[in-house]
Amino acid sequence: MTFDFRILAMMLAFVTLAFAPAAEAQNRLGNTELNVPATLLAESQQVQAGQTVTLAFLMQPKPTWHGYWENPGDAGIGMSFDWKLPAGVTAGKAQFPVPDTLLISGIMNYVYKGDYAVLVNLTLSDKVRSGPLPISVKSEWLSCTDEICVPEQDELSITLQIVEAESSAPIDKRFNDFRAAIARPLGSDATFSVSNDLFRLSVPLPANVQIDKPYFFIKEDGMVDYGAPQKFTRDGDRLILETGARGDQLDTISGILKIGDHMGFLFTATKGEVAMTGLPLVNDGAKAEGSASLLFLALGGALLGGLLLNLMPCVFPILSLKAISLAKAGGNESEVRRDALAYTAGVVLVATALGAILLGLRASGAAVGWAFQLQDPRIIFVLLALVTAIGLNLAGLFELPNLNFGNKLTKKDGTAGSFWTGALAAFVATPCTGPFMAAALGATIVLPPVAALVIFAGLGVGLALPFLLIAFVPAIRSRLPKPGPWLDSFRKIMAIPMFLTSIGLIWLLGRQIGTDALGLSLIFLLTISLILWWFGGGQMKGLSRGALTSAAMVVAIVAGILALPGEDAMNDQKLASSSSATLPSEPFSETRLSELRASGEPVFAYFTADWCITCKANEAAAIQRTETADAFRAAKVAVLMGDWTRPDPDISRFLEKHGRAGVPLYLYYAPGAEPVILPQILTVATLTELVNGPVQSAMLDATPQ
């Protein structure tokens, strides 16, 4: 047989109340002293008719004693007030400061251990006459230690002076501190739900509000299990709580959300639907331990993800540059190691720098994610110029030693060339997202900035790892081919993937800013090709044209950027292509998602970008397939597509809610169920089994983000 200590606590409280008259008599006789004495103060002793004055019950608990909030929790008694006021004076509702928690043997109490002030506003009618205004109140409260409780009361009084309108009255500055401890009105209504003995609360709270040891103090009794742990998650601009429920009898509740010492927000909440989404919040030691574990896991994922990036088609063209460098070095140990270290430095530096810019933009309030730089057509345009110039150089149209513009960025000989090759590889690799990378980059959202930068650096190390192994493992290095005549042919062959990359960038520009960009890109490529052909011709004649070539290239790039069209044409083009796709979709919005879920429809939401190679591969291999479209059509699955090719703050915030720093992200919402996050590499079977049969157990076991 178990015994509920809360029942015992309440019995003790009622017993002590039964002897309250005796205690009151002792207080009047001066035989006992209050353990939580109260003093009645006025913000101003002088007040004008028709105005409001604030009174404070300054409570000063003795050491080891405490008082109670208006809802004391599992045990205790709140403070009461019995006013004796002159005609024309009314007392408002008491305003309590943000309380603390006290857990004793599983009994949760909402208490004040140090000095605290309860504020009450007195409103005077304009008919109150000048002169003394006596105010008195009989107040009762419960004072306790961790072992005993004593009900206490006192009759407090104060005399105010009603003065003329032109009189100035001194102000008690202590009231500024009293008010600072009172919870501020939130200004927005929250939502709560009760289901399966779980109480959930969703509070609108801007993502930039700092939170330390959050706790929800509910004013209404009988709704929540006070002693149950409170779990919080951050979901964008909402803070979500889950704790134990005790009842479901109210449609509206109110309370205080504590966000720090003596800091909190006062709000009301109405009954509705609340899903436990977002990223968990942890505190103190648990936060430090959890962050350390998350850092190690994310760092491992970043290393593996960076390593696998070398297999991605978007990185291969740049790796061809490094392959030429290694071929030139042959088996020379010192040269290979030097180049590998320089290449690694370039990769790690650029990956870390991109991460730092990303974190800085997020800290400034911008909603951006990984590969954010490729959402800007101007950067794509510059990258197009660079890749094309590299391809023409590899093809032998010109040589770089005498070219001022960009020669350090594209020169293939020496340590500097290896460094800039690594920098370019890291920059171009950002659109690619492979296995292990999503979780690793998603961790940068919640980790401290320094730890997040370590993750970005780890991604760079993983990308450079194959070349480090070649340089420092003799068994691998010994298999490198010796330099010879074949190297010139190999170099020209490596120009092909660079030209393919240029074609891909032209296609991407067309997708970002419409078909007008295609013609502009071709004119631009012809222009820089002619400039570099003219430069190469001068080299063959022994002429120095480096300065003119550099100036011409800069003018061509700037003019091309200024001529880039807007994105209106792109929006119309994408709406048309979406409707004619094998698997038609609607543009993603959280409002539309909520509407579809409320109507009970299954929903498949996917987030993509035209520069994301993984996204496009999944769409071609699994999403935009007749088998998938037929299965979804038969099951009446609504499809939402979030296009992140250009910056979209709403999509960026939604990705962050699900622990993702970039695309792809695939979600399936079964009717009335939490979303299932699908793998980053999709197959037709993965999608059709969502609707043709039970969802794979591995998916169901995945924790919703």
N, C-alpha and C positions, 0 to 999 in steps of 0.2 A: 504494500500500500504506500503510495507517495503522498507527500503533504505539500500543499502550495503555500510557500512562505508569504505570498502576497496577501492571502487570507489572514495569516497571523498578523501581518503589518497593519492591515485595516482594523482588525479587532483591537490591537493595541492603541491605534489612533482613537477609536471610539471610546475605549476605556478612559484614556487620558482626558477626552472631552467631557466625560461624565463628571470628572472632578474639577472641571474648569472653574465653577463658582468658588471652590475652596482656594484655588490658586489665585483667583482674582482678589479674594479677601486678603490673602497674604500679601499681594502686591500693594494693596491699599494700605496695609498696616506697615509696609516697609520692611517686612521680614524676608522677602526674596528680591532678587534683582533680575531684570529681564536678560535673557541670554542673547536675544537679537533686538536690542533697543531701537526705537524709532524716534526720529525727530521730524517735525513738520516744518517745512521751509516754503517761502514764497520767492518766486523769481524777482518780484518787485513788491515792496511793502506798500507802494502807492499805485493805485490803478484808477482809471477813468471809467465813468459810467458808460455802458454799451460796449466795453471791451472785454477781452479774455485775459486772465492771468493764470500762470502755471504754478501749481503746488507740487512739492516733492516730499515723499515719505523716504527720508534718508535712513536706510536700514544698515546697522553696523554690527554684524555677527561677531561674537567673541571667538577667540581661537578654538578650533575643532567644531564650532557650531555652524549651521547653515539654515537659510530660509528657502522658500519654495516659489516656483513659478505659478502662474494662474492655473495651469494644469500640472499637478505635482507628479504625474506619472503613475507607476504601480501603487505607490503609497504616499501618504502625506496629505496636507490640506492647503488649499490656496488661501490667499489673503482676502479678507472681506472688509467692507467699509459701510459705516452707518453714519450718514452725514446729518448735521444740524446746521442748516443754512438760513440766512435771512431771506425775506421775501425778495424776489427778483434775481436770485442767484441760483444757478444750477451747476451740478458737477457732472463732468463727462466720464467716459469709461477710463479705467486705469490703464496706463501704458507701462508694460513691464520690459525691462532690459532683456537682451538675449541671454538665456540661462546656460548652465553647464549640465552635464550628465553625471550621475553618481550611481554606480551599479554595485549592489551589496547582495551577495547570495542569490543572484539571478533576478533581483528586484531593481528595476530601473527607476531612478528618481530624477526629476528635473529641478535643479537647485541653484542657489547662490551661496558661494563659500566666503567671498569677500564682501566689502561694502558695496551696496547697490542702492539705486534710487528708483522708486515707482512714481511716475508722473501722473497728475490728474489736472485737467484744465477746468477752471471755474469760469463760467460765462455770466456776465453781469448785464442786466437789462439797462436800457438808457434811462429808466425811471428811478434807479437807485440814487439816493440822495448823498450829498457830500458828508464826510465825517467818518467815524470809526465803523468798520465792518467786521464784526466778530465771526470767526469760522471755527467750528469744532466738529470732530469726527471721532467715533469709536471704531477702532480697527482691531481685528483679530487675525492671528497667524500662528503657524506651527513652527517651532524652532527645534532642531534635532542635532544630535551628533550621530556618529556611525552606530551608536549603541542605544541611546535613549532619545525620547521625544517629549517636549513639554509644550502644551498649548499656551500661548501668551496673548495678551491684549493690552491696549492702552487707550486712554482718552486724550487726544491731542487737540490743541487749539492754537489759533494764531489770529491776530487782529490786523486787518488791512486798513488802509486809509483811502477813502474815495476823494480824489482831488479834482480840481478844475482842469479843463482841457488844455490850458496853456501851461500847466505845471509839468516839469520834467522829473522823472523818477529814476533813482539809481537801480541798476540791474545786478543781480547776483551772478557773477561769471561762472560759478560752478555748474550752472544749468547747461552750459555748452557741453561739458563733459557728460552730464546726465543724459542729454539728448543723443550724444554720439553713441551711447550704449543701447539705445532703443533701435529695434529693427526698422529699417526704412521700407516704406511701401514699394512693392515691386512694380506696380503699374500695369501688369499683365496677368491675366488669369491662367492658372495651371489646370492640368487635367489629371484625374486619378481613376484607377480601376481596382476592383477586388475580384479575384478569381482563384480558385483552387488554393485557398488559404494564403494567397499572396496579395500584398498591397503594393501597387505601383503608382508612382507619381511622376509626371513629366512637367518640369518647371522651365518656362522660357527664360534663358539666361545667356547673354552674349558670350561668345566663345573667348573673348579677351578678358573676361572677369576672372581674377585670380581666386582660387579656391583652396582652402587649407582645412582639412579634417571636417568635411561637410556633415551636417546632421539635420534631420527634420524633426521639429517639435510641433506636434499636432495639438490644437486647442481642444478639440472634441474628444471626449473619452469613449472607449468602447470600439474604436475603429481599427487600431493597430496594436500589435503585440509589442509593448514598450521594450521588453527585454531582448527581442530578436535583433540580430545584427542588421545594419542598414548597408546595402550595397549600392554604390553609385556608378553610373557610366556617363560619359560626356558624348553627346551626339550633336555635333555642330553647335548651334545656338540653343540647345536644350540640355538640361541636366535631368537624368532619369534615376529614380530611386526604386529599389525593390526591398521589401521587408515582409515580415509576417503580418497577416491580417487577423483581426479578432471579431470583426463584424462587418456588415454591409447594409446598414440601415439608413445611411445618410446619402443625399445626392450632392450636397455641398459641404465642404470642410474649409478650415482655415488653419494657418500656422505660421511658423518661422523657419526659414531655411538658413541655418548657420553656415557661414562661409569662412570664418576665422574667429579669433578671440574677440568677443564682444561685438561681432559684426554679423549682420544677417538681414534678410528681406522678409517682410510681412506680405502675405498674399492669401487669396482664396482659390479654391480648386473645385471644379465641377466634374461629375462623373462622366467618363467617356472610355475610349480605348487607348491603352498605353502598351507599346511593345518595348521590351528590354533590348535596345539597340545601342550602338556606339562602343566606345572604348572604356574599359574599367578605370576607375580612379582608386589609387592606393595612397597610403600615407606613411611617413616616418620610416622606420626600419623596414617595413614591408615594401615601401616604395623603393628604397635603396637596394634591397635584395632582389626585388622583382626587376628593377632597371638593370642590375648587373646580369641577371640571368637572360633578360631580353637582349641585352647588348651582345653577349656571347653567341646566342642563337642567331641573332640578326647578322652578326659579323661572319659567322660560318655560312649563312645563306648568301651574303654578299660575295664572299670568296668563290663559292660554287657557281653562283649566278654569273659573276664576271668571267669565270673560266668558260662556262658554256656559251657566253656571248661570242666567243671566237668562232663558233659554228654557225652564227647567224649570217644570213646573206648581206645584211646592212653593214657588217664589220669587215667582211672578207675583202672588199676592194682596198681598204686601207691596209689590211694585213699583207697584201701583195707588195706594198712598199717595203715593209719590214723583211719580207722574204728576199727581196732583191739585196737589201743590206747584208743579210746573213750569207747569201750566196757569194757576194763580193768578199766577205771576210773569210769564207771557207772554213778551215779548221783552226784558224788563228785564235788561240785561247784568250789572250788579253784583249784583242779587238772585239771578239764576240761578247765577252763579259762587259766591256765598256759600253758597247751599244745596247745591250740588254738592260743595264742599269739606267742608262739615259732614257731609253724608251719607257721603262717603268716609271721614272720620275715624271715624264711628260704625262703619262696616263693618270697617275695618282694625283698630280697637281691639278689637272683640268677637272677630273671627277670630283675632287674635294672643293675646288673653286665653284663648280656648278652647284654642288650641294650647299655651299655657304650662301650663294646668291639666292637659291631656293628658300633657305631658312630665313634669310633677311627679308625677302618679299612676303613670306608668310607672316613674319613678326610685324610687318607694316600693315597687315590686314588684307593683303592680296591673296586671292584664292588661286594658287598655282600648284602644279605638281611636276613630277619628273618629266624631262624632255620639254619643259616649258618654252625653251628657246626656239624649238622647231615649230611653235605655234605662230611665230612671227614671219611673214613672207619675206621681209627684208633680210633676215638672217639666212633664210633659204637661198635668196638671191646671191648673197656673198659666198655661201657655201658652193653654189653652182659654179660661180666663177673660179673658185679655188680648185674644185675637183676637175673641171674641164682643163684648167691650166696644167694640172698634174698629168692628166691623161695625154695631152699634147706633148708634154715633156718626155713621158715614157715612150711615146710613139716616135720620138726623135725629131720633132719639128724644130725644137730649139734646145739649148742647154742652159742650165741655170747659173753657173758661177758668176756671170757678168750682169745678171738681172737683179736690180735693186728691189723691185717690188716682189715681196713675198718669198725671196730666195731662202730665207731662214726657215720659213714655214714648210718648204717643200724640198729643200736640198736633201739628197739621200746619202751623202757621204759625211762621215764624222759624227762626233757625239751630239752636236747641235741638231744635225739632221735626224738622228734617232729620237732625240727629245721631242722635236716638233711632230715627227710621225706619230709618236705616242699620244701627244696632245690632240692631234687630229682624229686618231682612232677613238679616243674617249669621247670627243665631241660628237662624232658621227654615231657612236654606239648607243647614245642615250635613247633614241626611239625604240630600241629593241628591249623587250621584256621577256626573259626566259624563265625556266623553272628556278625556284628558290628566290628569285629577285623580288617578287611582289611582296612577300612577307618581310623581307629584309628592308626594302625601301619604305614599306608601311610602318615599320618600327620607328623610323626617323620622325614620324608625326608626334609620338608620345615621349621619345627619349630626350634628355637634355641636349642642348645644342652641341656641346663638345662630343658627347657620345654619338650623336647623329653624324657628325663630320667623320668620326672613325668608321662608321658604316660606309659612307661614300668613298673614303679612302680604301677600305677593304674591297669595294667593288672594282676600283682601279687595279689593285694588286691582283685580283682574280683574273682580270682581263690580260694583264701582262705576264701571268704565271707561265704560260707555255714557253715564252722566250727566256724567262729566268731559268727554267729547267734546262733548256738547250745550252745556256751559257755556263751553268754550274754543275751539270751532270755530264761527266766525260763520256759515258757510254752513248749518250744521245748526240753530243757534239761531234764525236768521231764519225758519225754517219752523214755529216753535212757534206754536200758536194764541193769539189774544188773549183775555184774560179777558172773560166776558160772561154772560148769563143761562143759557147752556147748561151752565155749570160746576156749577150746583146739581144738574141732572139727571145729569151725569156722575158727580158725587160719590155720588149714591144708587145708580147702576148699579154703582159700584166696591164697594158693600157686599156685592154678591152673591158675588164670590170670597172675601171674608172669611168669609161664612157657610158657603160650601163647605169652607173650611179648617177651620172648627169641626166640621162633619160628619166630615171626615177624622180629626180628633183624637179625636172620640168613637169612631169605628171602631177607631182605634189603641189606645185604652184598653181596648176590648172584647177586642182580640186579645192585649193584654199581660196583663190580669188577669181575663179571663172575661166572660161575658155580664152578670154582676151589675153591672159597671161601666157598662153602657149605661143602665140605669135610674137609677143614681146620677148619671151625667152629665146626663141630661135634667132631673132634679130640680134639679141645680146650675144649669143654664142657665136654667131657669124662675126660680130664686131671684134670680140676678144681673140677669136681665131685669126682674123686678119692682122690684128696688132701683133700677136705672138709670131705669126708667119713672117711679118715684116722684120721683127726682131731677129728671128732665126736666120733670115736671109742676110742680115747685116753681119751676124756672127760668121757666116761662111765667107764673107768678103773681108773679115777682119775689122769691121766697123763697130764702134761703141755706140749703141743706141739705148743704153739702159735707162737714162734719165727720162728720155722722151717716152719710152715704153711704159715706165712706171706712171708717169703723168697721164698718159692715154688710158691706161687700165683704171686708174682712180676715177677719171672723168666718166668712163663707160659704166663703171659700177654705180657711181652716184646718180648718173642720169637714168640708169635702169631702175634704181630704187624709187626715184621721184616719179617715174612713169608708171609704176605699179597701179593697177586699177583697184577699186574698192571691193568689198565682199558681198555687195547686194546680188550680183549675178551668181555668185557661188551658192547663196541661200536658195535661190529659185532652182538652180540646177540640182541641188541635193534633194529638195522636196520631190522633184520629178523622178529622180533616180530611185528614191526610196519607195515610191508608190509602184514603180515598175519592176522592183526586185522580185526574185523568186520567193523570198520570204518577206512580204511587205511589213513595214513597221511605222509606228508613230514616233515623233520626236519625244524624247524623255523629258518629263517634269515630275517633281514629287507630287504636285497636285493631281496630275493625271494618274500617277501610280496609286495614290490614295483612293481616287474614284473607282478605279478598276478593282482594287482589293475590297472596297466597301460593297461592290456589286457582286462579289463572290467569284470573279473570273480568275483563272490561273494567269500568271503574268511571267513572261520571260523578258528580262531587261539586260541589255548588253551595252558596254561602253567601249568605244573604239576611236581610232584616229587614222587619218590617211597615211601618216608617217610611221605608224606602228606596224612593223612587218608581221609580228605575231598575230595581231588583230586581223590583218588581211588574209593571212594563211588560214586562220580559223574560219573566217567567213567563206572563203572559197572551198574549204574541205568539209565543213560541217554545217554552218548556219544557212548559207544560201544554196541549199541543196533541195532537190525536189522531195526526197524522202522526209527531210525535216519539215518542209513546208506542209506536206500532206498530213503528217502526224499532228502538227500544231493546229492545222485547220480543223481536223476531225475532233480534237479535244477542245476547240474554241479557246486556244491560248492567245492572249493579247501580247503583242511584241512591242517593246519600247526600245529605241536606240538612242543612246547618248553620244553625240558626235563631239569629240574633244579636239578635233583638228585645229580649231581656233580657240582662243581662251574663252572659257565659260565658267564663271565663278560658282554657279549653282552645281554644275557637274563636279567641279573641284571639291566643293564641300561634301557632296554626296560620296565621292570616292574616299575622302578622309574618314567619314563616318564608318566606312567598312574596312578601315585599316589599310587603304591603298594609297600610294603616292602617285600612281599613274595607271594607264590602261595596259592590257585589257582587264575588264572585270565582267563576270557573267553571273547573274542572279536568277533563280527560279522561285517564284512565289506560288506555292500551292494554296488553294482556298483555305483561309483560316489558320494558316501555319506560318511559322517564322521563315524568312528567306534562306535558301540553300545557296552557298557560294560554290559554283562549279569550278572544275580545274581550269588552268590557264591554257592547256592544250586540249582542244575539243575534238570529238569524233561525232559522226552521225549517230552512232549507237548511244553516246552519252546524252544526246538531246532527245532522241526518240524514246528512250527508256523513261524519261521524265513523265511522259504522258501515256505510253503504251503498257507500262507495268510499274511495279514499285520502284521508287528511287533507290539507286545503289546504296547499300548500307554504309559504304565509306562516305558518301555524300551526306547522308542523314546524320552521321556521327560528327560531321564538321560543325564547329561552333559558329553560330551566326555572328557576323561582325556587326 
